[in-house]
Amino acid sequence: MVSHGIKNKNTMIQAEVRNMGVPVFTAEHTKGVCQIMFEISDEMTNSDGRMSIGSLARQMQRITEIHFDQEAGLTGEELLAKGMSWVISWTNIELERLPTKGEKVILRIWPGKNKVNLYSRIYAMYTEAGEPLMATSSLFLLMDQNTRTVAAQPEEMKIMNPVIIAGEPNLPKLQQKFPKEYRNQLLRTVSTEEIDYNGHLNNSRYLDWTEALMDEDFYAEHKPKNIWVQYAKELREGENVKLQYVWEEDVMYLRGVHNGENSFLVKMMF
């Protein structure tokens, strides 16, 4: 359900601007911002009842598709017919907390400042009462499906002007310092159900893989605060990926390697 604003209620909270980058919650959102509301279902949660990070990524993917379809002038299907698609390259998720089963949440997206050949989108999530939960910034590129290189913007595509909202998060860093050695290793194969319409591993599945590496007791007692992901090289059905990971204090580093090259990198702070 796409909504264009929520009427003020006595229970609504005017969220303070946090250092983490969650903008102030307002009942009426700024022009150019897209919004959806949904309830956290059982299928979206982990064993501890909190929303899984993979489910969060899938909801961000859903609103991204809605936003691109509504604002860019070309739907995903129309873009594919032209031999192009949107591909996420970097994302940085900053969490106050993950919502729990039964909570209703508000998820918003808007266009941020762009870099060369990279289009940015900013996200914020709140409870129905306006409590800040999450802020995310992501960088996308427009890919030519045939050459697998950056595509030129079609003439029909509308240029979306950036929406600047006070307190929004910065764009993701393009590089992070990662360890040289990894004490843990696991082999994983990309399955059919993990493939998206672009023909490669869906971006939310990388975070499913990350969560699957964690001990349930640890995850129940520790809260993820920041998740940085670089999607370096696409993975296809049936490909084997070497997952190399290590803990350094309250930080987990994960490196996905295929054919000797980095496919993705995850840095998760607790």
RAGIDA-V917069 format. One record per backbone hydrogen bond with DSSP energy under -1.0 kcal/mol. NH is the residue of the N-H (numbers start at 1). CO is the residue of the C=O. If there is no record, write none. Layout:
NH | CO
NH | CO
This chain:
3 | 35
6 | 27
12 | 9
13 | 129
15 | 13
21 | 18
33 | 30
34 | 109
36 | 107
38 | 105
40 | 103
44 | 41
45 | 42
46 | 50
49 | 46
51 | 99
52 | 44
56 | 52
57 | 53
58 | 54
59 | 55
60 | 56
61 | 57
62 | 58
63 | 59
64 | 60
65 | 61
66 | 62
67 | 63
68 | 64
69 | 65
70 | 66
71 | 67
72 | 68
79 | 75
80 | 76
81 | 77
83 | 80
84 | 79
85 | 143
87 | 141
89 | 139
90 | 139
91 | 229
92 | 137
93 | 227
94 | 135
95 | 225
96 | 133
97 | 133
101 | 49
102 | 40
103 | 100
105 | 38
106 | 126
107 | 36
108 | 124
109 | 34
110 | 122
112 | 120
115 | 118
118 | 115
119 | 140
121 | 138
122 | 110
123 | 136
124 | 108
125 | 134
126 | 106
127 | 131
128 | 104
130 | 127
133 | 125
134 | 125
135 | 94
136 | 123
137 | 92
138 | 121
139 | 90
140 | 119
141 | 87
143 | 85
144 | 149
145 | 83
148 | 144
151 | 142
157 | 154
158 | 72
163 | 111
168 | 165
184 | 245
186 | 243
188 | 241
190 | 239
194 | 191
195 | 192
196 | 200
199 | 196
201 | 235
202 | 194
205 | 202
208 | 204
209 | 205
210 | 206
211 | 207
212 | 208
213 | 210
214 | 211
219 | 215
220 | 216
221 | 217
222 | 218
225 | 269
226 | 269
227 | 93
228 | 267
229 | 91
230 | 265
231 | 89
232 | 230
232 | 263
233 | 263
238 | 190
239 | 236
241 | 188
242 | 257
243 | 186
244 | 255
245 | 184
246 | 253
248 | 251
251 | 248
252 | 268
253 | 246
254 | 266
255 | 244
256 | 264
257 | 242
258 | 261
261 | 258
263 | 256
264 | 256
265 | 230
266 | 254
267 | 228
268 | 252
269 | 226
270 | 250
